[in-house]
Amino acid sequence: MNNKISKYDEFLLEKDMMLLLEATIVLDDKFYDLLKKINSPVASELLKLDGEEVDTNYNYISYDVDKEDKVFFTPDDKAKKVEDPKTIKKSDMNVGRFVRAILTKAGIEVKPKDLEDFVSKYKATILVEKEAFTRFEIVKGDDIKKWYHVDNYYKELGTLGSSCMRYAKCQEYLSIYSENPDRVSLIILKSADDPDKITARALLWLDDKGRKFMDRVYIINSADIELFLDFAKENGFYYKKNQTFHTGDPIMFNGEELERDDSWVYVTLENSNFDDYPYMDSLKYLIREDGKLTTNYNSSYDAELTSTDGGDGSCENCGGRGSFECEECGGSGERSCYRCDGDGEQECSECEGDGTENCPKCDGDGEVECNTCDGYGEVDCETCNGDGTDEEGEECSDCEGKGKVSCDDCHGDGRSTCDKCDGECTVECTECGGRGLEECGRCDGDGTSECDECGGSGRVDCYECN
């Protein structure tokens, strides 16, 4: 009986392998990212096969969050017959059978235990991704402003972390969103680690055709882009084919690219007149009289809302504010001090950065007058007390009648090693404490000084409208 079962399993494997004929393995981005999340030797082997020539007919391998036990693929022979293989309806196979078949074709042996472990982790990882949909939330009004602010980002990374509208100063520019709740909302993805923070966001517009259009997705992790696209498909949203600021990007719906005339988006706002507008990626063209925003750069628009510094859009250069944020100081009104390069310190003027100065006691000589002989090099002979004769009146043999002998402390030189600098000639600079640096006299140690370009105001006049 067991022998029959074994032969039947072999038959199924051979049947699966018949589908795998002569192709270069192509893992789609979603499947590749999924495999990277799985800690398994089987996942590692599958990742290595991406782009490799294997005697297989599998191609464009992917998965579906609603079918965690399946792997989806496009047979390579069918893919070669069409211009875009992604348009072909995919076949599917049980994940265990698929992996065993493709690795067998690639000549890679896998332990049954490792394969079983991989299948379990594969299903679990997809279920985690499916659960990620519960972290999506669509907000309106002032909540849009809240989630635009960088303080509510999980990390300041990726396109989300570099968004030009993330600063506190930009909150006043976002009223066009908060005051048009019937036309614009914000899709946010909350962090799995901290639900009070977000890892991605995208504006959601209701256009004049009644379509819900998901604008550019801003993310911390690139894998979340696919999650947003899946969320859009699940909810019947239209979305950009490419997540860029270009208005000419094709619009997609449920994986299909729209014709050009259908790709233009128009949104008529209830409130459209504001002193300041935000930088906009897609609906950046404002038709004031109609109160419309559009992606159509061929329309008769009045303003292009691409200023990162607010303004009403009346000037292409400054957005209508009449001035620019100073590029030299970044709007702070201050620049790094040119004398100290922003360090707040400069070379010590006393020691010229060396950290030492001439010893004040020996004046840099390393030696001083001998204290014992007062610099004479000789002292009174102790034998004759400097008389030159002994007790009998004879010539003192120790000093040969001179009354003086050579000074032992300076060996007759009259000078000895300076006890302050130990003969080194220099001592630690008293002005800088030996550091070689002192507080910058120009910026008083602050490291910054008033910006010369903007006179400390942080802004410069727009050359176009002034």
Helices and strands as residue ranges (DSSP letters): H 2-18, E 23-24, H 29-37, H 41-49, E 53-54, E 62-64, E 67-73, H 76-79, G 85-87, E 91-94, H 95-105, H 112-132, G 133-135, E 136-139, H 142-148, G 150-152, H 158-161, G 168-174, H 175-178, E 184-190, E 198-206, E 212-214, E 218-219, H 223-235, E 238-240, E 251-253, E 256-257, H 260-263, E 266-268, E 285-287, E 292-294, E 303-304, E 323-325, E 334-336, E 345-347, E 356-358, E 367-369, E 378-380, E 404-406, E 415-417, E 426-428, E 437-439, E 448-450, E 459-461
